[in-house]
């Protein structure tokens, strides 16, 4: 939920993901902050996870490889060790060595999940960023912002906090709308462009089409928009109105009603938004919201995915 920083950081570092993230525990301090951008931008296939050719030091090569594993978990999690190996071109032993290290340092954790189409049996081990890992990727200005918003709510009421969130997300909507409108009425295409725009802003987003299978009607097909990183996760946990307003912006941008299924701020491993694709989008209608209705029911669900 990046727009907050545009109103809180005089340096112009946006909470939309442009702010440089803090270093992740367990990293080599000399290597600088962890990268938050889409893993697709820098994940390339290599034959193994050994030292890179021409590396100045084997430890540096090991750290770079571990960075790639962490970024792949960030973007694609929940993901299994086997899937990571296929994605990165690493051997199973190499992947598990790095996963074990990242688990010991607390930046990733195991999520047990049943595999689609599998029968009874032990759930698969899948890896996701832990709460510690999410927090380590960038919390600039959040403590100050939390105190400021709490004081604002005490002085002017919760609607003032909501209006602040609306104003912050209006910038996101203005920037994204022209690009998304070029996709026309195809909702899946609009969701994909939204995902790409979010990733550029540091949300590590992806859009996956979910096709309805018989006997379900095709009209029940959907896209799941996932965000693997939230720069203001701690803030949104205390002020869920930021998640509500972001969801409303997504709905206007894609042109259909959407539903937030999970959020990082409420303990989810990713922020997941359900976008139905059974009918064309209402194009050319996206515009920043008016002040919210205090009686409006929150769409900020609190389940873990």
URGI-V589925 format. One record per backbone hydrogen bond with DSSP energy under -1.0 kcal/mol. CO is the residue of the C=O (numbers start at 0). NH is the residue of the N-H. If there is no record, write none. Layout:
BEGIN
co:nh
CO:NH
CO:NH
END
This chain:
BEGIN
co:nh
1:4
1:15
2:5
3:6
4:8
8:11
13:18
23:26
27:30
37:40
38:41
38:42
51:54
56:60
57:61
58:62
59:63
60:64
61:65
62:66
63:67
64:68
65:69
66:70
67:71
68:72
69:73
70:74
71:75
72:76
78:126
79:83
80:84
81:85
82:86
83:87
84:88
84:89
87:45
90:94
91:95
92:96
93:97
94:98
95:99
96:100
97:101
98:102
99:103
100:104
101:106
101:107
106:129
108:127
110:125
112:123
114:117
123:112
125:110
126:78
127:108
129:133
130:134
131:135
133:136
134:137
138:141
140:144
141:145
142:146
143:147
144:148
145:149
146:150
147:151
148:152
149:153
150:154
151:155
152:156
156:159
157:161
158:162
159:163
160:164
161:165
162:166
163:167
164:168
165:169
168:172
169:173
170:174
171:175
172:176
175:179
176:180
179:182
180:183
184:280
185:189
186:190
187:191
188:192
189:193
190:194
191:195
192:196
193:197
194:198
195:199
196:200
197:202
198:201
202:228
203:227
205:225
207:223
209:221
212:215
216:219
217:220
220:276
221:209
222:274
223:207
224:272
225:205
226:270
229:232
231:235
232:236
234:238
238:241
239:243
240:244
241:245
242:246
243:247
244:248
245:249
246:250
247:251
248:252
249:253
250:254
254:281
258:273
261:271
262:267
263:266
270:226
271:260
271:261
272:224
273:258
274:222
280:282
292:295
298:300
END
